[in-house]
Amino acid sequence: MFSSFLGGLVATLGLVYIQESLGWGSSYRLQSYSIFQASGKYPTPSSDKYPSSGRAPVGLTAVVLLQFFALVG
């Protein structure tokens, strides 16, 4: 348990150092790249449970937004 807290501390300090010395853009790119890599290597249990519908994410987003505006308006 101590090692996980120590790892979190080191990661946070490293990220703050990158933000201060290289700027927020570099830090944001590093975080986004890390999340992208982790999501590919460690799939969630729900991704195995629910098969994909085969529809494009942009199309699903459009459907959700249209339904939202239909309820509001």
C-alpha positions as a Markdown table, in Angstrom:
| # | Residue | x | y | z |
|---|---|---|---|---|
| 1 | Met | 0.0 | 0.0 | 0.0 |
| 2 | Phe | 2.8 | 2.4 | 0.8 |
| 3 | Ser | 4.4 | 1.7 | -2.6 |
| 4 | Ser | 1.2 | 2.7 | -4.5 |
| 5 | Phe | 1.1 | 6.0 | -2.5 |
| 6 | Leu | 4.8 | 6.6 | -3.2 |
| 7 | Gly | 4.2 | 5.9 | -6.9 |
| 8 | Gly | 1.4 | 8.4 | -7.0 |
| 9 | Leu | 3.5 | 11.0 | -5.3 |
| 10 | Val | 6.4 | 10.5 | -7.7 |
| 11 | Ala | 4.0 | 10.7 | -10.7 |
| 12 | Thr | 2.4 | 13.9 | -9.4 |
| 13 | Leu | 5.8 | 15.5 | -8.7 |
| 14 | Gly | 7.0 | 14.6 | -12.1 |
| 15 | Leu | 3.9 | 16.0 | -13.7 |
| 16 | Val | 4.2 | 19.3 | -11.8 |
| 17 | Tyr | 7.8 | 19.5 | -12.8 |
| 18 | Ile | 6.9 | 19.1 | -16.5 |
| 19 | Gln | 4.1 | 21.7 | -16.2 |
| 20 | Glu | 6.4 | 24.2 | -14.6 |
| 21 | Ser | 9.4 | 23.7 | -16.9 |
| 22 | Leu | 7.8 | 22.8 | -20.3 |
| 23 | Gly | 4.3 | 24.3 | -20.0 |
| 24 | Trp | 0.7 | 23.1 | -19.7 |
| 25 | Gly | 0.5 | 21.9 | -23.3 |
| 26 | Ser | 3.3 | 19.3 | -22.8 |
| 27 | Ser | 1.8 | 18.1 | -19.6 |
| 28 | Tyr | -1.6 | 17.7 | -21.2 |
| 29 | Arg | -0.2 | 15.8 | -24.1 |
| 30 | Leu | 1.6 | 13.5 | -21.7 |
| 31 | Gln | -1.5 | 12.8 | -19.7 |
| 32 | Ser | -3.6 | 12.2 | -22.8 |
| 33 | Tyr | -1.0 | 9.8 | -24.3 |
| 34 | Ser | -0.8 | 7.9 | -21.0 |
| 35 | Ile | -4.5 | 7.5 | -20.7 |
| 36 | Phe | -4.7 | 6.4 | -24.3 |
| 37 | Gln | -2.0 | 3.8 | -23.8 |
| 38 | Ala | -3.6 | 2.5 | -20.6 |
| 39 | Ser | -7.0 | 2.2 | -22.1 |
| 40 | Gly | -5.7 | -0.1 | -24.8 |
| 41 | Lys | -3.7 | -2.3 | -22.5 |
| 42 | Tyr | -6.2 | -2.7 | -19.7 |
| 43 | Pro | -9.8 | -3.1 | -21.0 |
| 44 | Thr | -12.5 | -2.6 | -18.5 |
| 45 | Pro | -14.8 | -5.5 | -17.6 |
| 46 | Ser | -17.8 | -3.7 | -19.1 |
| 47 | Ser | -16.1 | -3.7 | -22.5 |
| 48 | Asp | -16.2 | -7.5 | -22.5 |
| 49 | Lys | -19.7 | -7.7 | -21.2 |
| 50 | Tyr | -21.4 | -5.4 | -23.7 |
| 51 | Pro | -20.7 | -5.9 | -27.4 |
| 52 | Ser | -20.4 | -2.8 | -29.5 |
| 53 | Ser | -23.5 | -1.7 | -31.3 |
| 54 | Gly | -21.6 | -1.1 | -34.6 |
| 55 | Arg | -22.7 | 2.5 | -34.8 |
| 56 | Ala | -20.2 | 5.3 | -35.0 |
| 57 | Pro | -19.6 | 7.3 | -31.8 |
| 58 | Val | -20.3 | 10.6 | -33.6 |
| 59 | Gly | -23.7 | 9.3 | -34.7 |
| 60 | Leu | -24.6 | 8.2 | -31.2 |
| 61 | Thr | -23.5 | 11.6 | -29.9 |
| 62 | Ala | -25.8 | 13.3 | -32.4 |
| 63 | Val | -28.7 | 11.1 | -31.4 |
| 64 | Val | -28.2 | 12.0 | -27.7 |
| 65 | Leu | -27.9 | 15.7 | -28.4 |
| 66 | Leu | -31.0 | 15.7 | -30.6 |
| 67 | Gln | -33.0 | 14.0 | -27.9 |
| 68 | Phe | -31.8 | 16.4 | -25.3 |
| 69 | Phe | -32.8 | 19.5 | -27.3 |
| 70 | Ala | -36.1 | 17.9 | -28.1 |
| 71 | Leu | -36.8 | 17.5 | -24.4 |
| 72 | Val | -35.6 | 21.1 | -23.6 |
| 73 | Gly | -37.3 | 22.9 | -26.4 |
